Amino acid sequence: MNHISRQDFLKKTALASAALLVSSLEGWAAVTADKKLKVALIGCGSVSNRYLPQLLSSKMIEVVSLCDIKYERAVAQNKQYNVNAQTYPHIDKMLAGVPFDMMVTTTDMQVHEQLNKKALEAGKHVWSEKPMANSYAAGKSLLELAKSKNLRFWGAPAVVNSPQFAFMSKAIQEGKLGKVSAAHGQYGHTGPDWSAFFYENGGGSMPDLGVYNMATLTGLLGPAKSVMAMLSIVTAERTVEDKGKIKVEAEDNAQILLEHENGVLSHVMCGFNYFDPHGHEATNQSLHSIQVYGTKGNMRLIGYDWETNGVVLDTSEKEPPQLLCTDKGGYEWQEGARVVGESIIKGVEPKINVEHALHVLEIIEAARRSQETGTRIKLQSKFPWPMV
Ligand SMILES: NC(=O)c1ccc[n+]([C@@H]2O[C@H](COP(=O)([O-])OP(=O)(O)OC[C@H]3O[C@@H](n4cnc5c(N)ncnc54)[C@H](O)[C@@H]3O)[C@@H](O)[C@H]2O)c1
């Protein structure tokens, strides 16, 4: 743990209290004299290795606290990334410790809800890894809590930030594909081998992997009206680093059908039993994982929606398909918390939208209900669309 002087402490406290009073996006830039958002990250496991360099790269963000119930991980990440933060073994201690403005939640999926709730109740903005809560209803009530306290609450993934998403969205809006009819998304690998929570109830391949395609397809085609799904478990037992041999409880294989407005249908397939020669990193993937069909053209996203390599647009009988929009423009899937943090400081609205994340959460829940009941499930949530 590092120690701060009393003067520094008072300065930080004063800034944080002032910030709390005017925590709307517009108010922020005026209040924070040093224009830095103080961030606390909870969950110092695998993904923190991607989040921390992103957060630390920003001139507008200061990481002041790190927390993990496996306390040694918080200490190790503090050292590894030279964060110079306070470290804590429990959220309650962190909330009572050094003041901060936004909590970044990167813990096991099942505890996001309770941690996000505590942070919002304590007056902190929240960026949460997926899912934002364990159910759509709980996520919605967390958003209401955030709004009632003039706080911001956001959830991963950040796929709508990529230039390739913007390119595809624009092509659809401009009618380049004619009347859009159908789309498909797929994402899988052979499954994480470090933590059991991915396979326990409340985990699964949908909230871990399918969530990216669901965000992309609804982002491109608009909110889904209804869902039908088949889910299964292909590998009943696994061996993972934290718990050894475990029984798989959540789906590790999923096929989800979505009905959008105007007769548009889309499909997501995801799972933890997908051999992929490109591995988890997906580097140099030259095949597509998302495709969208219309009456006058079709479009394929090369790579993955989280690791984009370009878009193939095919709109002519005479010309060969063209590979376009190959520049990532700096986009990285792990940028979400940094981007929303910077948006608070700049007083601008980011592309990422909380209602969109909650809509995807409702889709995941509906897919589970569809599997249980063998029926088509109607959705209630919407989000502002088109997004780009
Ligand atoms: N690993 C990745 O590449 C990756 C990529 C994108 C998104 N994600 C998402 O990030 C989240 C974390 O995944 P991960 O792979 O880093 O898992 P992980 O198991 O490596 O890390 C999770 C950490 O959270 C800690 N934790 C659990 N409960 C806690 C609590 N109540 N308070 C404080 N700390 C707690 C654990 O001790 C652990 O260190 C998941 O939602 C996952 O879907 C992971």
The ligand as a Tripos MOL2 file, in Angstrom:
@<TRIPOS>MOLECULE
LIG
   44    48     1     0     0
SMALL
NO_CHARGES

@<TRIPOS>ATOM
      1 N1        -10.2180  -12.6510  -19.1030 N.am      1 LIG1
      2 C1        -10.5890  -12.0470  -20.2130 C.2       1 LIG1
      3 O1         -9.8770  -12.0700  -21.2300 O.2       1 LIG1
      4 C2        -11.8750  -11.2960  -20.2720 C.ar      1 LIG1
      5 C3        -12.1720  -10.5600  -21.4260 C.ar      1 LIG1
      6 C4        -13.3030   -9.7810  -21.4720 C.ar      1 LIG1
      7 C5        -14.1590   -9.7560  -20.3970 C.ar      1 LIG1
      8 N2        -13.8880  -10.5130  -19.2920 N.ar      1 LIG1
      9 C6        -14.8380  -10.4370  -18.1570 C.3       1 LIG1
     10 O2        -14.1530   -9.9100  -17.0210 O.3       1 LIG1
     11 C7        -14.6690  -10.4520  -15.8100 C.3       1 LIG1
     12 C8        -13.5380  -11.1040  -15.0290 C.3       1 LIG1
     13 O3        -12.9490  -12.1290  -15.8110 O.3       1 LIG1
     14 P1        -11.4710  -12.6330  -15.5360 P.3       1 LIG1
     15 O4        -11.1130  -13.5360  -16.6550 O.co2     1 LIG1
     16 O5        -10.5920  -11.4680  -15.2550 O.co2     1 LIG1
     17 O6        -11.6990  -13.5050  -14.2130 O.3       1 LIG1
     18 P2        -10.6050  -13.8620  -13.0950 P.3       1 LIG1
     19 O7        -11.1350  -15.0240  -12.3710 O.co2     1 LIG1
     20 O8         -9.2630  -13.9620  -13.7270 O.co2     1 LIG1
     21 O9        -10.6090  -12.5680  -12.1580 O.3       1 LIG1
     22 C9        -11.7140  -12.2330  -11.3480 C.3       1 LIG1
     23 C10       -11.1620  -11.6500  -10.0600 C.3       1 LIG1
     24 O10       -12.2340  -11.1130   -9.2810 O.3       1 LIG1
     25 C11       -11.9460  -11.3970   -7.9130 C.3       1 LIG1
     26 N3        -13.2000  -11.3270   -7.1520 N.ar      1 LIG1
     27 C12       -14.2370  -12.1890   -7.1450 C.ar      1 LIG1
     28 N4        -15.2090  -11.7780   -6.3130 N.ar      1 LIG1
     29 C13       -14.7790  -10.6170   -5.7680 C.ar      1 LIG1
     30 C14       -15.3430   -9.7080   -4.8310 C.ar      1 LIG1
     31 N5        -16.5370   -9.9160   -4.2770 N.pl3     1 LIG1
     32 N6        -14.6090   -8.6270   -4.5010 N.ar      1 LIG1
     33 C15       -13.3970   -8.4000   -5.0450 C.ar      1 LIG1
     34 N7        -12.8180   -9.2260   -5.9240 N.ar      1 LIG1
     35 C16       -13.5000  -10.3240   -6.2930 C.ar      1 LIG1
     36 C17       -11.3410  -12.7750   -7.9380 C.3       1 LIG1
     37 O11       -10.6280  -13.0520   -6.7420 O.3       1 LIG1
     38 C18       -10.4590  -12.6950   -9.1720 C.3       1 LIG1
     39 O12        -9.1540  -12.2520   -8.8600 O.3       1 LIG1
     40 C19       -15.7940  -11.4080  -16.2480 C.3       1 LIG1
     41 O13       -17.0060  -10.6990  -16.2640 O.3       1 LIG1
     42 C20       -15.4100  -11.7680  -17.6810 C.3       1 LIG1
     43 O14       -16.5310  -12.1540  -18.4510 O.3       1 LIG1
     44 C21       -12.7550  -11.2570  -19.2010 C.ar      1 LIG1
@<TRIPOS>BOND
     1     1     2 1
     2     2     3 2
     3     2     4 1
     4     4     5 ar
     5     4    44 ar
     6     5     6 ar
     7     6     7 ar
     8     7     8 ar
     9     8     9 1
    10     8    44 ar
    11     9    10 1
    12     9    42 1
    13    10    11 1
    14    11    12 1
    15    11    40 1
    16    12    13 1
    17    13    14 1
    18    14    15 2
    19    14    16 1
    20    14    17 1
    21    17    18 1
    22    18    19 2
    23    18    20 1
    24    18    21 1
    25    21    22 1
    26    22    23 1
    27    23    24 1
    28    23    38 1
    29    24    25 1
    30    25    26 1
    31    25    36 1
    32    26    27 ar
    33    26    35 ar
    34    27    28 ar
    35    28    29 ar
    36    29    30 ar
    37    29    35 ar
    38    30    31 1
    39    30    32 ar
    40    32    33 ar
    41    33    34 ar
    42    34    35 ar
    43    36    37 1
    44    36    38 1
    45    38    39 1
    46    40    41 1
    47    40    42 1
    48    42    43 1
@<TRIPOS>SUBSTRUCTURE
     1 LIG1         1 GROUP 0 **** ****
